[in-house]
Amino acid sequence: MSTDTTTLRLPGSKLASRDYFPLLRWMIFTGVTLFGFAIAWRYGLFQLMMAQDRSGISVFICILYVAISGHCLACVVAVSREINTAHRVRDRVINGVNSYRTEGRRVVTDDGAALPAGRITDYIRNLVVKAEKQGHERRLDQTLLLRGLADKLRSPMQFGAFAGDALLKLGLLGTIVGFILMLLPLGTLDNFDAASMKSSMKVMSGGMAVAMYTTLAGLVGSILVKAQYYILDNASAYLFDVTTDLTEVFVVSTLEREAHGGV
């Protein structure tokens, strides 16, 4: 009795879809978030927010959240593809590569085949060029190159941190605007009769609604944005680890052996 097992593969991928696990995590998180938004819409919470928030800051926060989520999705897809490329490069390198040479932007191994294009291949190319430039006298130190790679991988997370803080600050701005609207009637209140007090309380309640809804939108948006970029941060850290392990163990040792005459 035999069983036929199939592996789910994504378009353009030569490895299993495990390389795209960060994208899967982002999709699961976004699906749960959309489900929560759908429930809020079903019970009229969004409609109530748009009707009560006269400043429009809450709607602006929601629009920004959608745009920031699109940016995070693009970054997650890009990192997932880079992880897939890194795994393919690793499979090529660990199977036995005795020399590397550069041809333009490509890195060609001793069997005449070029490594798959990607960030890890660009990094290996920099190592090869550095090994050729510095000669045989010094050991190949990749500390500065690794630091530069880490900065490049970290740049989307820096944007994510800024975006999350910006949403939170917008919520706090809405809180200040709401309190201003709430206290504004007190400055024009001349008579303390029932009709004037009722009118003032109505305006004050509207200002309080602006303060509360914008604060809520800012807090929720900031938390959700930071959660998305946490997924991206984990994926980038994994890509950095794969690159470090592969180059330190296999590429650097091969380049140094080649520089010392294959000894």
Backbone bond lengths (Angstrom), bond angles and torsions (degrees), N, CA, C in turn:
res aa  C-N    CA-C-N  psi(-1)  N-CA   C-N-CA  omega(-1)  CA-C   N-CA-C  phi
1 M - - - 1.452 - - 1.526 109.41 -
2 S 1.312 116.76 125.48 1.459 121.20 -177.99 1.518 110.03 -119.88
3 T 1.279 114.75 147.93 1.467 120.18 178.31 1.509 108.56 -116.65
4 D 1.319 115.46 139.37 1.461 121.26 -179.67 1.518 108.31 -99.72
5 T 1.307 116.28 110.87 1.453 119.83 179.67 1.515 109.01 -105.12
6 T 1.294 116.54 134.70 1.450 122.10 179.41 1.512 109.14 -118.16
7 T 1.277 114.91 149.74 1.461 121.57 178.99 1.502 109.22 -109.22
8 L 1.316 115.65 128.42 1.452 120.14 177.45 1.512 110.25 -66.33
9 R 1.332 115.66 128.54 1.449 119.96 179.90 1.524 109.16 -126.88
10 L 1.301 116.68 148.37 1.442 122.65 177.68 1.520 109.56 -100.01
11 P 1.348 117.44 156.85 1.461 119.71 -179.26 1.517 111.48 -58.56
12 G 1.322 115.95 134.47 1.451 121.20 178.24 1.511 114.48 80.51
13 S 1.313 118.41 4.59 1.459 121.12 -177.25 1.509 109.59 -104.59
14 K 1.339 116.28 135.17 1.457 121.62 176.26 1.515 111.87 -99.83
15 L 1.300 116.88 -2.63 1.452 120.94 177.34 1.515 109.31 -120.84
16 A 1.318 115.10 175.39 1.456 119.55 -179.63 1.511 110.30 -65.25
17 S 1.326 115.86 161.81 1.461 121.32 -176.96 1.518 113.08 -68.95
18 R 1.339 118.25 1.68 1.457 120.04 175.74 1.521 110.90 -62.21
19 D 1.346 116.75 -24.97 1.458 119.79 176.25 1.521 111.16 -64.28
20 Y 1.323 116.36 -25.33 1.459 121.51 -178.21 1.528 111.41 -100.97
21 F 1.320 116.22 22.83 1.461 120.04 178.75 1.525 112.15 -61.82
22 P 1.350 120.85 -37.63 1.478 118.86 174.82 1.518 112.72 -58.46
23 L 1.331 117.12 -39.20 1.456 119.97 177.18 1.522 111.03 -65.17
24 L 1.324 117.01 -38.88 1.460 120.81 177.49 1.523 111.08 -63.47
25 R 1.329 116.71 -42.46 1.463 120.25 177.59 1.521 111.12 -62.08
26 W 1.339 116.98 -41.64 1.463 120.33 178.61 1.524 110.55 -63.89
27 M 1.328 117.18 -41.36 1.466 120.71 -179.07 1.525 110.86 -66.12
28 I 1.341 117.60 -39.60 1.466 120.32 177.94 1.522 110.11 -64.05
29 F 1.331 116.50 -46.54 1.461 120.18 179.18 1.528 111.36 -61.13
30 T 1.328 116.63 -44.34 1.462 120.31 -179.79 1.526 111.07 -67.16
31 G 1.326 117.07 -35.67 1.460 119.72 177.13 1.516 112.14 -62.82
32 V 1.342 116.37 -43.21 1.465 119.69 177.33 1.528 110.24 -64.66
33 T 1.337 116.72 -39.67 1.466 120.16 178.65 1.523 111.36 -63.61
34 L 1.336 117.07 -44.33 1.458 120.41 178.33 1.526 111.61 -63.30
35 F 1.326 116.12 -34.79 1.464 118.98 176.77 1.528 110.35 -63.58
36 G 1.346 116.35 -42.21 1.457 119.54 177.27 1.517 111.87 -64.60
37 F 1.335 117.78 -39.93 1.456 120.94 177.41 1.529 110.99 -64.79
38 A 1.339 116.53 -37.96 1.463 119.83 179.41 1.529 111.17 -64.55
39 I 1.322 116.35 -39.61 1.470 119.28 177.14 1.523 110.30 -64.63
40 A 1.342 116.29 -42.77 1.468 119.38 178.61 1.521 111.03 -62.02
41 W 1.326 116.90 -38.91 1.469 119.85 177.67 1.522 110.94 -69.24
42 R 1.319 116.45 -38.31 1.467 120.15 -179.10 1.524 111.52 -61.46
43 Y 1.309 117.61 -37.32 1.455 121.21 -179.47 1.525 113.09 -93.62
44 G 1.316 116.75 11.43 1.451 121.38 172.28 1.518 116.01 77.21
45 L 1.336 117.71 16.38 1.466 119.11 -177.85 1.525 111.60 -70.96
46 F 1.329 116.99 -38.52 1.456 119.23 177.71 1.530 111.08 -67.31
47 Q 1.333 116.17 -42.40 1.455 118.91 178.88 1.522 110.88 -62.14
48 L 1.328 116.90 -38.98 1.460 120.63 178.06 1.521 111.27 -65.92
49 M 1.339 116.93 -39.72 1.460 120.41 178.77 1.519 111.03 -63.22
50 M 1.331 116.97 -45.03 1.460 119.81 -178.81 1.522 111.60 -67.24
51 A 1.332 116.65 -32.03 1.466 119.59 179.72 1.527 111.74 -76.04
52 Q 1.332 117.74 -35.93 1.463 121.33 -175.10 1.524 112.79 -86.36
53 D 1.327 118.21 -29.07 1.460 120.86 -177.10 1.528 109.28 -85.46
54 R 1.303 116.85 95.92 1.457 121.45 -178.85 1.520 112.28 -73.77
55 S 1.320 118.11 -19.90 1.467 121.15 -179.50 1.523 113.05 -75.65
56 G 1.314 118.04 -24.48 1.457 121.81 -178.58 1.519 113.79 77.90
57 I 1.327 117.66 4.54 1.461 120.70 -178.15 1.528 111.01 -67.50
58 S 1.318 117.69 -37.28 1.468 120.67 -179.74 1.522 111.27 -62.73
59 V 1.333 116.48 -43.25 1.469 120.01 177.97 1.529 110.06 -64.60
60 F 1.334 116.58 -40.13 1.461 120.43 178.24 1.524 110.61 -62.46
61 I 1.328 117.50 -39.67 1.467 121.35 177.78 1.527 110.31 -62.65
62 C 1.335 116.55 -41.43 1.471 120.14 179.28 1.528 111.42 -63.57
63 I 1.343 117.03 -41.19 1.462 120.70 178.82 1.527 110.32 -65.04
64 L 1.329 116.46 -43.34 1.463 120.05 177.45 1.520 111.37 -61.62
65 Y 1.330 116.86 -38.80 1.465 120.20 -179.91 1.523 110.81 -61.90
66 V 1.323 117.31 -41.79 1.469 120.54 178.72 1.521 110.62 -63.18
67 A 1.352 116.90 -43.44 1.465 120.25 179.93 1.528 111.31 -65.53
68 I 1.331 117.90 -41.95 1.462 121.28 179.73 1.530 110.39 -66.10
69 S 1.335 116.96 -38.29 1.464 120.18 177.38 1.523 111.12 -63.14
70 G 1.340 116.83 -37.19 1.465 119.87 175.98 1.516 111.79 -63.34
71 H 1.336 116.67 -40.33 1.467 120.12 176.49 1.521 111.23 -63.29
72 C 1.333 116.77 -42.66 1.461 120.25 179.24 1.523 111.07 -64.18
73 L 1.326 117.14 -39.41 1.460 120.79 177.84 1.524 110.93 -60.97
74 A 1.338 116.84 -45.04 1.464 119.81 179.14 1.529 111.00 -61.67
75 C 1.327 117.24 -39.62 1.473 120.60 179.38 1.520 111.36 -68.40
76 V 1.336 117.43 -39.37 1.462 120.87 179.37 1.532 110.53 -65.25
77 V 1.323 116.57 -42.05 1.469 120.05 177.46 1.522 110.38 -62.30
78 A 1.341 116.90 -42.95 1.463 120.58 -179.93 1.532 111.23 -63.83
79 V 1.321 117.75 -44.06 1.463 120.66 -179.87 1.526 110.61 -67.20
80 S 1.324 117.65 -37.33 1.461 120.63 177.95 1.524 110.77 -62.91
81 R 1.314 116.95 -40.70 1.462 120.08 176.64 1.519 111.13 -65.55
82 E 1.326 116.57 -38.64 1.464 119.61 178.03 1.532 111.29 -65.49
83 I 1.328 117.07 -37.00 1.467 120.49 176.44 1.527 110.25 -63.85
84 N 1.333 116.21 -41.66 1.460 120.27 177.26 1.524 110.84 -61.58
85 T 1.342 116.08 -43.52 1.462 120.08 177.44 1.524 111.55 -63.61
86 A 1.339 116.23 -41.43 1.469 120.25 179.70 1.522 111.28 -61.72
87 H 1.303 117.63 -39.17 1.462 120.29 178.12 1.528 111.41 -66.70
88 R 1.327 116.91 -38.44 1.466 119.02 177.96 1.520 111.48 -68.13
89 V 1.333 116.20 -39.24 1.463 119.51 176.11 1.525 110.68 -64.24
90 R 1.318 116.15 -41.56 1.469 119.77 179.38 1.520 110.99 -61.75
91 D 1.326 117.64 -42.49 1.463 120.17 178.75 1.533 111.34 -61.52
92 R 1.340 116.51 -36.46 1.460 119.69 178.06 1.524 110.92 -69.28
93 V 1.337 116.96 -44.34 1.457 121.17 -172.12 1.522 111.58 -71.72
94 I 1.333 117.43 -43.73 1.463 119.79 -174.79 1.523 111.95 -73.16
95 N 1.332 117.49 -14.99 1.457 120.10 177.27 1.521 112.73 -80.91
96 G 1.335 116.21 0.44 1.456 119.02 174.17 1.510 113.52 114.59
97 V 1.331 116.85 95.08 1.462 122.65 174.49 1.522 107.14 -125.56
98 N 1.323 116.87 123.90 1.461 121.39 -175.26 1.515 114.13 -100.34
99 S 1.319 117.09 -12.85 1.467 119.22 179.47 1.530 109.31 -159.73
100 Y 1.332 113.78 156.48 1.465 121.52 177.22 1.521 108.42 -132.26
101 R 1.322 115.48 146.01 1.457 120.02 172.81 1.535 107.97 -145.97
102 T 1.308 115.90 156.29 1.457 120.72 -177.65 1.520 109.82 -104.69
103 E 1.323 114.37 141.18 1.470 122.61 173.23 1.521 107.26 -132.25
104 G 1.324 115.75 92.60 1.456 119.23 -174.28 1.526 110.50 69.33
105 R 1.309 116.21 -122.86 1.457 121.02 177.17 1.521 112.13 -90.87
106 R 1.333 117.02 -2.21 1.459 120.32 -177.06 1.515 111.44 -93.80
107 V 1.346 114.54 156.43 1.460 121.72 173.02 1.523 107.38 -117.35
108 V 1.331 116.49 120.17 1.456 122.06 -175.82 1.524 108.25 -109.99
109 T 1.329 115.83 134.01 1.467 121.10 179.66 1.528 110.16 -91.11
110 D 1.337 115.60 -179.09 1.459 119.74 -175.71 1.516 113.73 -67.98
111 D 1.329 118.42 -17.06 1.461 119.85 177.71 1.528 112.30 -87.57
112 G 1.328 117.68 4.02 1.458 121.70 176.87 1.506 115.50 86.68
113 A 1.338 117.76 -2.31 1.458 121.37 -179.85 1.526 110.11 -96.08
114 A 1.326 115.79 145.10 1.461 121.05 179.57 1.528 110.39 -87.80
115 L 1.314 115.59 145.34 1.460 119.94 175.78 1.519 109.61 -70.22
116 P 1.343 118.05 149.53 1.465 120.58 178.18 1.520 111.62 -56.82
117 A 1.316 115.94 137.69 1.462 120.35 -178.79 1.520 110.60 -67.21
118 G 1.314 115.99 137.56 1.455 121.45 -179.54 1.512 110.42 170.15
119 R 1.320 114.90 179.67 1.460 119.94 -177.78 1.526 111.38 -65.72
120 I 1.319 117.77 -37.63 1.464 119.56 -179.49 1.526 110.55 -68.08
121 T 1.337 117.63 -35.53 1.463 120.37 176.72 1.524 110.76 -67.49
122 D 1.329 117.11 -39.19 1.465 120.03 175.52 1.529 110.70 -61.38
123 Y 1.321 115.98 -36.98 1.462 119.59 179.42 1.532 110.56 -68.37
124 I 1.336 116.57 -42.73 1.468 120.07 177.14 1.526 110.20 -62.54
125 R 1.325 116.69 -37.65 1.463 119.89 177.41 1.524 110.76 -60.67
126 N 1.338 116.65 -42.15 1.471 119.44 177.86 1.527 111.21 -62.22
127 L 1.338 117.07 -38.02 1.459 120.35 177.07 1.526 111.53 -64.36
128 V 1.325 115.81 -42.14 1.465 119.66 -179.75 1.525 110.33 -64.03
129 V 1.333 116.81 -44.85 1.468 120.41 179.74 1.528 110.40 -63.83
130 K 1.338 116.78 -41.30 1.468 119.80 179.29 1.523 111.08 -64.26
131 A 1.331 116.77 -40.94 1.461 119.76 178.63 1.524 111.41 -63.09
132 E 1.337 117.07 -36.79 1.464 120.29 178.65 1.521 111.53 -70.84
133 K 1.319 117.48 -36.14 1.459 121.11 -175.75 1.533 112.60 -75.26
134 Q 1.322 117.41 -38.94 1.462 119.00 -172.52 1.532 113.14 -83.92
135 G 1.312 118.61 -13.10 1.459 120.62 175.50 1.520 112.72 82.62
136 H 1.334 116.12 -160.14 1.460 122.12 -171.76 1.518 113.08 -97.93
137 E 1.312 117.64 -7.92 1.452 118.84 -170.41 1.523 113.77 -78.20
138 R 1.290 118.00 -28.72 1.464 121.67 -172.14 1.520 110.82 -115.07
139 R 1.320 114.24 152.45 1.461 119.71 173.61 1.519 109.55 -74.54
140 L 1.312 115.95 151.02 1.459 121.60 -178.07 1.527 109.40 -80.90
141 D 1.297 116.29 108.36 1.459 122.37 -178.82 1.533 108.16 -102.92
142 Q 1.330 116.38 122.11 1.458 120.03 -178.13 1.530 112.83 -107.24
143 T 1.334 116.96 20.53 1.462 119.93 -177.04 1.522 111.66 -61.40
144 L 1.337 116.59 -48.96 1.460 120.04 -178.05 1.527 111.61 -67.94
145 L 1.322 116.44 -36.91 1.469 118.87 177.74 1.527 111.10 -65.93
146 L 1.333 116.56 -39.82 1.458 119.76 177.22 1.525 111.17 -65.00
147 R 1.324 116.12 -37.56 1.463 119.55 178.44 1.529 110.66 -64.39
148 G 1.339 116.05 -41.16 1.463 119.07 177.30 1.515 112.16 -65.56
149 L 1.340 117.57 -39.54 1.459 120.54 176.85 1.520 111.14 -63.61
150 A 1.327 117.04 -41.64 1.466 120.48 178.84 1.519 110.95 -62.08
151 D 1.333 117.21 -39.14 1.464 120.14 178.60 1.523 111.41 -65.03
152 K 1.323 116.85 -39.36 1.463 120.03 178.73 1.530 111.01 -66.02
153 L 1.328 116.25 -41.60 1.461 119.38 179.76 1.530 111.55 -70.62
154 R 1.333 116.57 -26.76 1.454 120.49 -176.51 1.529 113.19 -83.94
155 S 1.316 118.33 -15.66 1.462 120.71 -174.92 1.531 113.91 -60.46
156 P 1.344 121.09 -40.39 1.469 118.31 175.79 1.527 112.98 -63.83
157 M 1.334 117.82 -33.60 1.460 120.01 178.07 1.523 111.82 -68.86
158 Q 1.331 116.48 -31.30 1.460 119.53 175.17 1.519 110.78 -65.64
159 F 1.330 116.16 -39.60 1.464 119.24 174.76 1.520 110.79 -64.52
160 G 1.345 116.74 -39.96 1.456 119.99 179.45 1.515 111.96 -63.47
161 A 1.337 116.87 -40.51 1.467 119.88 177.47 1.527 110.78 -63.79
162 F 1.346 115.98 -42.19 1.463 119.57 177.65 1.530 110.99 -63.59
163 A 1.335 117.19 -42.73 1.460 120.74 -178.75 1.530 111.42 -64.32
164 G 1.351 116.60 -42.00 1.457 119.13 178.52 1.517 111.89 -63.56
165 D 1.333 116.84 -42.41 1.464 120.08 177.86 1.523 111.17 -66.54
166 A 1.340 116.43 -35.85 1.461 119.57 -179.97 1.526 111.16 -64.56
167 L 1.331 117.12 -41.80 1.464 119.61 177.57 1.528 111.14 -63.41
168 L 1.323 115.79 -40.70 1.461 119.49 178.09 1.526 111.06 -63.81
169 K 1.343 116.91 -42.28 1.463 120.68 179.78 1.530 110.89 -66.52
170 L 1.327 116.90 -36.54 1.463 119.47 176.59 1.532 110.71 -63.43
171 G 1.343 115.80 -38.94 1.459 118.74 176.02 1.519 112.17 -62.30
172 L 1.343 116.47 -41.06 1.466 120.10 177.78 1.521 111.08 -67.91
173 L 1.338 117.11 -35.03 1.454 120.14 174.94 1.530 111.08 -61.90
174 G 1.332 115.27 -42.10 1.461 118.83 176.40 1.520 112.01 -63.04
175 T 1.337 116.48 -33.89 1.468 119.82 176.89 1.525 110.67 -62.63
176 I 1.323 117.09 -43.66 1.472 120.67 179.20 1.518 110.69 -65.26
177 V 1.348 115.80 -43.63 1.468 119.09 178.37 1.521 110.55 -61.37
178 G 1.313 117.07 -40.86 1.461 120.35 179.28 1.515 112.47 -63.58
179 F 1.327 117.98 -41.50 1.464 120.55 178.75 1.526 111.12 -68.16
180 I 1.327 116.81 -34.31 1.469 118.98 175.61 1.525 110.51 -63.46
181 L 1.344 115.38 -45.18 1.463 119.18 177.76 1.526 111.91 -64.24
182 M 1.323 115.64 -32.68 1.460 119.83 -178.78 1.530 111.20 -71.51
183 L 1.324 117.71 -38.08 1.469 121.04 -176.77 1.524 113.06 -88.76
184 L 1.325 116.80 -11.10 1.455 119.74 -177.94 1.533 113.52 -58.69
185 P 1.337 120.99 -41.72 1.474 119.66 -179.18 1.522 113.36 -64.03
186 L 1.306 119.12 -25.66 1.471 120.32 -178.00 1.528 111.51 -65.94
187 G 1.336 117.34 -29.15 1.453 119.69 -179.97 1.509 113.13 -74.31
188 T 1.326 117.38 -22.93 1.465 121.37 -179.11 1.522 112.33 -105.46
189 L 1.310 117.08 7.80 1.464 120.34 -177.63 1.528 109.27 -84.35
190 D 1.336 116.25 115.83 1.467 121.94 -179.81 1.522 112.11 -102.67
191 N 1.289 115.59 -41.90 1.461 120.91 -179.10 1.524 109.82 -109.38
192 F 1.315 114.82 144.18 1.460 119.89 -179.51 1.532 111.15 -106.14
193 D 1.340 115.58 34.15 1.462 119.40 177.57 1.514 109.16 -77.66
194 A 1.295 115.79 171.00 1.472 121.67 -174.20 1.523 112.23 -63.12
195 A 1.349 116.71 -40.17 1.464 119.87 -177.78 1.528 110.99 -66.46
196 S 1.358 117.10 -42.90 1.461 120.48 -179.98 1.522 111.22 -66.73
197 M 1.318 115.96 -40.90 1.459 119.23 179.48 1.524 111.63 -65.77
198 K 1.321 115.80 -37.73 1.470 119.41 179.09 1.517 111.08 -65.56
199 S 1.351 116.68 -42.18 1.459 120.30 178.60 1.528 111.06 -65.13
200 S 1.347 115.76 -41.21 1.465 119.44 -179.88 1.522 111.65 -66.53
201 M 1.322 116.90 -39.31 1.458 120.07 179.64 1.518 111.62 -65.29
202 K 1.325 115.49 -33.00 1.466 118.92 178.07 1.518 110.79 -66.05
203 V 1.341 116.70 -43.55 1.456 120.22 178.30 1.528 110.84 -67.02
204 M 1.331 116.79 -39.97 1.457 120.48 179.96 1.516 112.06 -64.88
205 S 1.317 116.65 -37.85 1.468 119.40 177.50 1.518 111.22 -65.89
206 G 1.354 116.40 -34.37 1.467 119.01 175.55 1.514 111.86 -64.93
207 G 1.335 117.12 -40.78 1.459 120.56 176.72 1.519 112.39 -64.64
208 M 1.322 117.15 -39.44 1.457 120.91 176.75 1.527 110.97 -63.57
209 A 1.337 116.73 -37.47 1.467 120.09 178.16 1.523 110.71 -63.81
210 V 1.343 117.02 -40.85 1.463 120.37 176.83 1.525 110.43 -60.17
211 A 1.333 116.83 -45.33 1.461 121.19 -178.89 1.524 111.59 -62.36
212 M 1.303 117.28 -44.44 1.457 120.60 -175.82 1.529 112.22 -72.14
213 Y 1.333 117.49 -43.92 1.462 119.83 -177.22 1.530 111.76 -68.29
214 T 1.324 117.45 -40.49 1.460 118.88 178.85 1.531 111.31 -67.75
215 T 1.335 116.31 -37.65 1.471 118.73 176.56 1.519 111.16 -63.60
216 L 1.323 116.10 -43.48 1.462 120.27 179.28 1.524 111.13 -63.19
217 A 1.331 116.79 -45.43 1.466 119.74 -179.54 1.526 111.05 -63.32
218 G 1.330 117.30 -41.27 1.459 120.32 179.62 1.512 112.67 -65.34
219 L 1.331 117.38 -43.78 1.464 120.78 179.96 1.521 111.70 -64.58
220 V 1.332 116.87 -48.67 1.463 120.44 -178.60 1.527 110.35 -63.95
221 G 1.339 117.36 -44.72 1.452 120.19 179.53 1.514 112.47 -61.76
222 S 1.338 117.04 -41.82 1.462 120.54 179.70 1.524 111.65 -63.66
223 I 1.320 116.99 -43.12 1.465 120.79 -179.90 1.531 111.17 -64.07
224 L 1.323 116.51 -44.14 1.460 120.01 -178.04 1.531 111.61 -67.69
225 V 1.327 116.70 -38.98 1.466 120.02 178.51 1.525 110.75 -64.08
226 K 1.321 117.37 -45.59 1.463 120.47 -179.38 1.525 111.34 -65.40
227 A 1.332 117.22 -32.76 1.464 119.50 176.59 1.529 110.89 -66.46
228 Q 1.329 117.52 -39.67 1.463 120.36 178.47 1.531 111.12 -64.51
229 Y 1.311 116.26 -44.51 1.457 118.74 -178.18 1.529 111.91 -74.65
230 Y 1.318 117.74 -17.30 1.462 120.07 171.25 1.529 109.95 -67.14
231 I 1.333 116.78 -39.08 1.464 120.71 175.13 1.525 110.13 -61.99
232 L 1.330 116.14 -43.71 1.463 120.29 178.15 1.520 111.25 -64.36
233 D 1.322 117.45 -37.95 1.462 121.51 179.76 1.523 111.13 -63.22
234 N 1.322 116.86 -42.52 1.465 120.13 177.72 1.525 111.83 -62.61
235 A 1.330 116.00 -41.54 1.466 119.40 179.66 1.525 111.05 -65.38
236 S 1.334 117.36 -41.35 1.463 120.94 179.36 1.523 111.08 -66.02
237 A 1.331 116.80 -38.94 1.464 120.20 177.83 1.525 110.95 -63.73
238 Y 1.323 117.11 -38.92 1.463 120.02 177.89 1.525 111.09 -65.42
239 L 1.333 116.63 -42.24 1.467 120.33 177.45 1.525 110.73 -61.56
240 F 1.317 117.25 -40.39 1.462 121.14 178.15 1.527 111.29 -64.30
241 D 1.332 117.00 -41.07 1.466 120.62 178.30 1.522 111.76 -63.80
242 V 1.331 116.72 -43.02 1.464 120.32 178.81 1.528 110.21 -61.86
243 T 1.328 116.22 -43.73 1.461 120.41 -179.91 1.530 111.40 -63.80
244 T 1.329 116.46 -43.87 1.465 120.53 -179.24 1.523 111.40 -63.57
245 D 1.325 116.33 -49.25 1.464 119.87 -178.26 1.523 111.56 -61.95
246 L 1.331 116.62 -44.42 1.462 120.45 -177.07 1.523 111.43 -64.85
247 T 1.309 117.26 -47.61 1.469 119.79 -176.14 1.522 111.93 -72.39
248 E 1.335 117.33 -39.21 1.456 119.78 -177.41 1.522 111.37 -67.63
249 V 1.323 117.10 -40.98 1.463 120.59 -174.90 1.531 112.04 -83.36
250 F 1.329 117.42 -42.02 1.461 119.95 -171.18 1.524 113.39 -107.33
251 V 1.323 117.96 -50.00 1.466 119.99 -171.40 1.521 111.47 -73.39
252 V 1.340 117.35 -51.18 1.465 120.66 -177.62 1.526 110.63 -61.78
253 S 1.312 116.89 -42.37 1.472 119.48 179.94 1.526 111.19 -63.93
254 T 1.326 117.25 -37.79 1.463 120.27 178.14 1.522 111.15 -67.39
255 L 1.326 117.13 -43.15 1.456 120.76 180.00 1.533 111.53 -65.35
256 E 1.329 117.64 -39.55 1.468 119.88 178.76 1.520 111.20 -69.09
257 R 1.322 117.28 -39.29 1.469 120.33 177.00 1.531 110.48 -63.76
258 E 1.344 114.78 -39.05 1.459 119.06 179.07 1.525 111.35 -68.12
259 A 1.346 116.39 -36.01 1.461 120.43 179.49 1.533 112.26 -67.83
260 H 1.341 116.98 -28.40 1.464 121.76 -179.00 1.534 111.88 -99.18
261 G 1.316 114.63 24.89 1.465 118.39 173.23 1.503 114.40 78.57
262 G 1.379 116.75 23.75 1.448 120.22 176.38 1.503 114.74 75.53
263 V 1.330 116.47 15.44 1.462 119.66 -179.33 1.507 109.99 -77.31
